[in-house]
Amino acid sequence: MERNILGRKIYDVAHITGEFLLRSGKISNEYFDKYKFESIPEILEPIAEQMVNLIPKETEILAGLEMGGIPLSTAISLKTGKPSIFVRKKAKEYGTRKLAEGTDFEGKSVCVIEDVVTTGGQIIESVQELRSLGAKIDSVLCVIVREEKAFENLKSAGLTLIPLFDMEELKNLAKD
């Protein structure tokens, strides 16, 4: 699927209006319900196909962040053959008590996969924990970046943010 058509489909399916509290604490009058585009195979598959081209060459493992990054990393994994890990917001307090489930990532080059990024706060927290467990991380891929500030915030944490779309581009594609 062409990128501009994909952008329109994402907007049409996932863009909703109202009053929404974002993780960053901000109130927004519009929201991208990521589960709408992640739960529809006809949209998830072309998103994964487009994101494959954004993965840095040195990437050995994909890290899907709870919860929206997990279906994305799985879909991209199926396209690339690269293994995934599934990263919780905090380590579970029972069983294996792991922060991340899946293949061993210690000493490996890991690319974080996320759906929608506003400020990047949760990404930074998760990356710090993964790095403390031995992951080598310098890149984050996302479907939509909401705010420019996310680039600066992630850069200050030693991360490069690589979005498939930004909010303005999706809005413009929806008008076409």
C-alpha positions in Angstrom: 0.0 0.0 0.0 1.3 3.4 -0.9 2.4 5.5 2.1 -0.1 8.4 1.5 -3.0 5.9 1.2 -1.9 4.2 4.4 -1.7 7.6 6.2 -5.3 8.4 5.2 -6.5 5.0 6.3 -4.8 5.4 9.7 -6.4 8.8 10.1 -9.8 7.6 9.1 -9.8 4.6 11.4 -8.0 6.0 14.4 -8.6 9.7 14.7 -11.3 10.6 17.2 -12.3 13.9 18.8 -13.4 14.8 22.3 -11.4 15.5 25.5 -8.6 13.1 26.3 -6.0 13.0 29.0 -2.6 12.0 27.5 0.1 10.0 29.4 2.1 13.2 29.5 -0.7 14.8 31.6 -1.8 17.1 28.8 -5.4 17.4 27.7 -6.0 17.0 24.0 -9.2 17.5 21.9 -8.1 14.9 19.5 -6.7 11.4 19.9 -5.3 8.6 17.8 -6.8 5.4 19.1 -3.8 3.2 18.2 -5.7 0.0 18.9 -8.0 0.8 16.0 -5.2 0.7 13.5 -3.3 -2.1 15.3 -6.3 -4.4 15.4 -7.1 -4.3 11.7 -4.9 -6.6 9.6 -5.4 -4.7 6.4 -3.8 -1.6 8.1 -1.4 -3.3 10.5 0.3 -5.3 7.7 1.1 -2.3 5.5 2.3 -0.3 8.6 4.7 -3.2 9.3 5.8 -3.2 5.6 6.5 0.6 5.7 8.3 0.4 9.1 10.6 -2.4 7.9 12.4 0.2 5.8 13.0 2.4 8.8 14.8 -0.2 10.9 18.5 0.6 11.4 20.8 -2.0 9.8 22.6 -3.0 13.0 19.3 -4.0 14.7 19.3 -7.6 16.0 16.2 -7.5 18.1 12.9 -5.6 18.1 11.5 -4.4 21.4 7.7 -3.8 21.5 6.7 -1.6 24.4 3.5 -2.5 26.3 1.0 -2.5 25.0 0.7 -0.9 21.6 4.3 -1.6 20.5 3.8 -5.4 20.9 1.5 -6.1 17.9 3.7 -3.7 15.8 7.0 -5.5 16.8 5.4 -8.8 16.1 4.1 -7.8 12.7 7.5 -6.3 11.8 9.3 -9.4 13.2 7.2 -11.6 10.8 8.3 -9.4 7.9 12.0 -9.2 8.8 12.7 -12.5 10.6 14.2 -10.5 13.5 13.1 -11.7 16.9 11.1 -9.6 19.3 11.0 -9.0 23.0 7.9 -7.7 24.8 8.6 -5.0 27.3 6.4 -4.3 30.3 6.1 -0.8 31.9 7.5 -2.4 35.0 8.7 -5.9 35.8 6.0 -8.3 36.9 6.0 -9.2 40.6 5.5 -12.9 40.2 6.7 -15.8 38.0 9.9 -14.9 36.2 9.6 -11.2 37.5 11.0 -10.1 34.1 10.7 -6.6 32.6 11.0 -8.1 29.1 9.8 -11.4 27.8 11.2 -13.3 24.8 14.6 -13.9 23.4 17.8 -13.0 25.2 18.8 -9.4 24.4 21.9 -8.8 26.6 24.7 -7.3 24.5 22.4 -7.1 21.4 21.5 -4.1 19.3 17.8 -3.5 20.1 15.4 -1.2 18.2 12.4 0.0 20.3 9.0 -0.1 18.6 6.2 2.1 19.8 2.8 3.2 18.3 2.2 6.8 19.3 4.8 9.1 20.9 3.9 12.4 22.6 6.8 13.3 24.8 8.7 10.0 25.0 8.6 9.7 28.8 7.7 6.0 29.0 10.1 5.2 26.2 13.0 6.8 28.1 12.1 4.9 31.3 11.8 1.6 29.5 15.1 2.1 27.6 17.0 3.0 30.8 15.8 -0.3 32.4 16.6 -2.3 29.2 20.1 -0.8 29.0 20.7 -1.7 32.7 19.9 -5.3 31.7 22.5 -5.1 28.9 20.6 -4.0 25.8 22.3 -1.7 23.3 19.6 0.8 22.3 19.9 4.0 20.2 16.8 3.9 18.0 13.1 4.2 18.5 10.6 3.6 15.7 7.0 4.8 16.0 3.9 5.0 13.8 2.9 8.5 14.8 4.8 11.2 16.7 2.4 13.8 18.2 4.8 16.5 19.3 8.2 17.8 18.1 9.4 17.8 21.7 9.6 14.0 21.6 12.6 14.3 19.3 14.5 16.5 21.7 13.6 14.5 24.8 14.7 11.2 23.2 17.8 12.7 21.8 18.8 13.9 25.3 18.5 10.2 26.3 20.8 9.1 23.5 18.0 8.0 21.2 17.0 8.7 17.7 13.3 8.8 17.0 12.2 7.6 13.6 8.5 8.1 13.0 6.5 6.7 10.1 4.2 9.8 10.3 3.8 12.9 12.3 0.5 14.3 13.3 0.5 17.2 10.9 1.3 14.9 7.9 -1.7 12.6 8.8 -4.0 15.6 9.1 -2.8 16.9 5.7 -3.2 13.4 4.1 -6.8 13.3 5.5 -7.6 16.5 3.7 -6.3 15.3 0.3 
